[in-house]
């Protein structure tokens, strides 16, 4: 990512991005010709199973970065953007002129109400005013042409999947579509997901927009090369599956396959609570316990992280044993463990949903377990804060709603494992809706499309 201090010279920028140049981008070309289409008659122009994930245009790395920053921070003035990227006004003008010519970005008239919208800029970055700028005419703001391209995002959870159509700004274009299925085999799953793709295609057609350039699919498992699933415990697959190729062939649209937690982290980096934050972490609660870390706007790349490596971190020496025999590890925060603990408290078999219902209604045994669970989560969050030192920690996942029931116990858990002089942990509990995870899957192919 570019420096946020606004003092980098063009030569410095070129050294950091050796593929970039700061002349006129005469060699820029669009690589995806997108046309209007009819859902019933859509035919891919070539074998989609052989297509890599597409990019919007071909240009220097800095041109792609300018487009990405306009997407994340726009509408944004040229002077602010130049300072953010460490470019001269002349260099930025040449780059944005090409982006304007190819329909990637647009200028907003100063009188346009949207021109006054101000998104948060990177943490610690303060744009400098120019005396000449104040005396001249008002600056036009730049923003991405968000409806020029469309995408489809899908999240798979066990025996269900949700899909939604989105634009370049990762804004939903229609309804969310859900399907339940019994056959989890890879080939049948592709057929099932293609029914969701077709429903999203109808939404895109009704909006009068172009056919989608890519599909992003996220699953709870380990993926490599944005294409192959090597470990998917909730789908019960044995061996590696090139799901991207199979799905691209089935639906006729280039497809990328990603880990769901990494995708959520990426989505927050690009579009939501993590935009502009140098380092932040995401912790998720649900069928499993998840953790991922972002640095300078990108998830930290570590090949084994989707194996749930942090799930066996100690959070309570007196806690229950996990399936591997660890006493009091963070597995006690998962749905199955909470259900088992609640069953033991009541002396009968219960589910996680039973626990959540009783916790909402103040049943004493549920309240006691809720307090203990939130305290343990606080300990886990403190461990993440102490080791990774993020500026912010986000809590998400299908079970994160229980966290809102007792934030005081979370605070106590954090404080019990933090130095008394340490700064408070900046914590945000996300509104975890399932479509957020589908949007997160789409964010992966959107960023690839922008950055090339």
N, C-alpha and C positions, 0 to 999 in steps of 0.2 A: 504493500500500500504506500502511497506517497506520504511524504512528511507533512505534518500538520502545522509546522511552524511558519510556513509562508516565506522562507528565506532561501530556498534552494535555487541555485542558478540552473539555466538550461543545460549547461554542460554536466553539472552534477546529476540532473535528472536523467540525462542521456546515459551516464555511467551506471545509474541504478537500474535503468531499463534499456539494456543494450540494443533491443530491437526497435527502439523509438527513433524518430527524427522529427525535426521541427521546421520543415519546409512545407510547401503546399502538398496535401495528400492527393496528388494527382493519380496515384496508383490505386486508390481506394475503389473497391467494387462491392456491390451487393452479391452475396453468395446464395441467397434464398429468394427466389421469385415467388411471391405469394399472390394468389389470385382469389377472386370471389369464387364461391363454389356452392354446389347443391349437395346436401348430405347424401341423398339417394344415389347421386351419380359420381361421387368423389372417387377418383382413381389416382393412386400415387404415380408420379411421373417416372419413378424408377423403383427398383426393389428396395423397399424401406429397410429390410433386414440387413442390407449391406451398407446403409447410410450411417455415417458417424453423426453424432449430435451436431446440428447445424450452428453456424454463427451468422450474425446479422450482416457483417461487412468484414472486409479484409483490409487492415491498416496497421500502423505502428501500435506498439503496446500502449503508448501514452494516449493515443486517440481512443482506444478502447477504454482506458481508465477515465478519460474525460466523460465519455458516455455513461460509465458506471456512476461517477460522482454526480452527474446531472440527474440520473435516475434516483439516487439515494437522497440528495439534498435539494433537488429542484422543487419549485422554481428558485433559481439562484442567479444572482447578478454575475456578470463576467468578471468584475474586479474581485469579488469574493472567491469565485472559482479559481482564478489565476493565483491568488494568494494561497488557497488551499492546496493547490498542486505544485506551487513553487515555479510557476511559469510567468514569462513576460506577457504583457497584454498582446503583443504582436504574435507570439507563438500560439497563444490560446485562440486568438482571432482566426488564424489560419486553420486550426483544427476544427473549431466550431463551424466555420464556413463550410467545410466539407461535410460535417454531420448534418448541417441544415440542408445542404444540397441533396443529400441522399435520404432525407426524410426520417432521420433517426431522432432529431430534436426539433423543437420549434421555439420561436420567440414569442413572448407575451407582451402586448402593449402595456405601458405603465398604468393605463386606465382600467385594464382588465382586473376584476376583483381577485382572480386567482394569483395575480402577480404579487399581491401583498401577503400571500401565505408564506409563513416562515417555518421551515422544519428545523429541528435541532441540528446544529453543526457539531463536528467532532469535539469531544470533551477537551477543554483547554484551548481551543482555537477561537481567537477573537479577530474578526476581520478589521483591517485598518482602513480608515476613511481617507479619501484623497481630496485635497483642497480643490483641485481642478474638477473633480467629479461633482462636487457640490455646486460649482458655478455653471456647469453644463446642463444639458437637457437630462431628464430622468432616464435612468438606465433601463433597458429592456431585460427581463428575466428569461432564463432558458429553462426548458423542461423537456422531458422525454415525450415522444409522441406515443403515448401509452396504448392506444387502441390500434396501432399499426400492425401489431402482431398478437397472436393468441396462443395459449398453451393449455394443457390439461394436466391437472395434478391428481394423483390417486394415492391413498394410504390404505394398506392392507393390514388388518388386525385379525389374526386367527381365521375365523370362518366368515368374516365380513370385510367389505371394502367400501370406501367412500371416494367419490370423484367430484371435481368441480372444474369448470372452465374459467380461465383467468386471462387478463391482459398482461402487458409487459411490466406494469406496476404491481403485479400480483394482486389485482383487485378482481373479485369474483364477478362473472358476467351473467350468471344465471342461478339456477337452483343447485343444491347439492343432491347427488344421486347415490343411493346406498343399495348394495346387493348383499344378500346372505347366500352362502354356498356350503355344500357338504364335501364335494370332491376337491381336495387341495392339491391334486397332482399338477405339475407345472403346465402341461398342455391344456388341461381343462381350466386352470386358473386364468390362462391367457384368453380363452374363449369367454369366460365370465367377465373379465375386466374389459374386454372389447365391447360388451353390451353397455358398460358405463361410458366408454369412449363415445359410442354412437349417441348416447343421450346428451353428452356434453357438446357433441357436434351440432345437435339440434339447437341447443342454447346459443351457440356461436352464430349459427345461421340466422336465428331469430333476431339477434343483435345486429345483423347486417355486417358482420366482420369477416376477416379472412380466415381461411382454414388454419388450424393449429400447426405450428412448425415443429412441435415436439411434445412428447408426453413424459412426465416425471412420475415415477412410482417409488414409494418408500415402503420398506418392510422392517420388522423387528428382526434383524439378523446381520450377518457379516457379508459385505459385498466388496468386490474388487473391480477396478476399471470401469466403474459406473455401468456395469453390464451383468456381471456374474455373481450369483448368490452362492456362497460356500458354506453358510451356516444359517439355518432358519428354524430354530426350535419350535416356534409356534405354528409352522407349516409342516413340520415333521418330514422334511426332505432329507434324503440320504445321498450325499455327494454334491458336486458343483453343478449348477444349472445356469446356462447363459440365458437368463430370462429376458434381457433386453432384446436379443436377436429374435427370440420366439415371439415376444409381444409385438415387435416392429413388424414382423411378418404377418401376424394375425390381424393387427389393426391398420396397417398401412402407413403408420406415422413413426418417424424415428423416436426411440424410447430410451430413457436412462433409468437405471435401477440404483437406489441409494438406501443407506441405513436411515431409519426414521428419526433417530435422535440427532444424528449429524445434520439431517435436513432441517429439523426444527431450529437447531443452532444457526445454521446458514440463513434461514428465513429471518430470524431475529437480527442477525448481522446486517442484512440487506434492507429489510423493510419495517422492522418493528422496534422492540425495546432495546436492541443492542446496537442500533445505528450510531456510529460515531464514538462508541466506547472502546478504548484501546484493548482492554482485556475483560472478558466476562465469562461466566460459567452458567450452564443450564443443568439443573437437577430435575429428574422426572420420577414420579411415583406411579405405579400401576401394576401390571402383571409382572414387571421387573423393575429394578432400580437403575436409572440411567444417569450418566454424568458426561459432560463434554465441555471443552474449553475453547474459546475463541481468542485470537491475538491479532490485533490490527485488522479487524474486519474479516478474518478468515478462520474457520475451524482449524485447530492444530491437527496436523496430519500425523496419525500414529496408527500403523496397520492393525494393531490388536485391540484398539479401544472399543470396538463394538461387541467384544466378548463379555462385557459387563465386569471389567477388572476391579471396579471399586466396590462392588456389591458385598464383599466380605470384609470391609473395613469395620473395626470394632466401634460400636456406638453405645453399648450397654453391657458391662461385665455380668450383669444378672439377667440378661435377656434370654430368649429362647434359642435353642440350637437350630441351625439351618440344616439343609439336606446333606451338606458336607461335614457336618459335625461341629462347626464353629459355634461357640456360645456368644450370643449378643452381637452378631455382625449385622450389617445394614440390610441383609435379607429380611430382617424382621419388619421392614417398612413396606414390603410387597403385599399385594392383595391377599394371596394365598396364606401368607404367614399371619397377617392380621386376622383373617377368618379363622385360622386354626387357634390363635390365641383367644379369640372371643368365644370359640366353641368350648375351650377348656374352662374359661371363666364361668360359662353358663351350664356346663355339664351336658351339653347336647350339641349336635352338629348344626352349625350355622354358616352362612355365606358372608362375603364381604358386604354385599348389599344389605344384609340383615344388620350388620354392625353399623353401617352408615345411617340406616333408617333410625336405629335406636340411639345413635349419637345425636342426631338431629332432635330427637324427642326427649333427651335428657335421661335416658335409662342409666342408672348408676354404674353398672358394669361397663357399659359402652363409654360413658364419660371418663371412667378411670383409664380405660385402654387408650382413649383418644388423647388424654393428657400425656400418658407415657409415650405414645407414638410421636406426638408433636415435639416432646422433649428430645427424643432420640433423633428426630429429623434435625433439630437445632444443633445437636452434637455433630451430626454428619455435615451440616452446612459450615459449622465452625472449622471442621477438619479441612474442607475444601478451601475456605477462606485463608486458613493459616498456611497451607502448602502452595496453592496456586496464586494467592494474592490478587484476586480479580477486583476490579472497581465495582462490580455488581454481580449478584447471583440471582438468576431467574428460576422459579419453581414452576413446573408444569407436569403434565401427565393426567391420565384419566381419573386418578385418585387424589389429585392435588386439591380438590375442593374441600377435603377434610381439614387441610391446613388452615383455611380461613376460620374454622370453628374455634381454634385456640392458638392465636398468634403469641399469646403471653408465654405459653410453655415453650414455643420455639425460641423466643427471645432468651428465656432462662437457659435452655440447652446451649445456645450459642455462647452466652456469657460464661457458662461453666467451663468452656474450653478456649476462651480468649483472654489475653492479658488485659488487666484492668485499664491500662493506658492505651490499648489499641483502639483505633477508630471503629465506630459502629459498622457492622456489615450492612451494606446497601442491598436490600432484599426486595424483590418484586414477585408477587404471585400472579401468574398469568391467568387470564380467562381461557381455560383450556377447553376449546370446542374441537370436535373431531375434524371439522373442515379446516381448522388451522393446520393440521398435520398434512392434509391434502395440498393446501397452499404451499406448505413447506417443501413438499416433493416437487411442485412446479418451480419453486424458487431456484432449485438446483439447475434445471435446464434453462431458466431465464438468465441466470448469471453466466452460464456457459455461452449463451446466445449473445450476450452483451460483450463479454471479455474475449470471446473467440478461442 
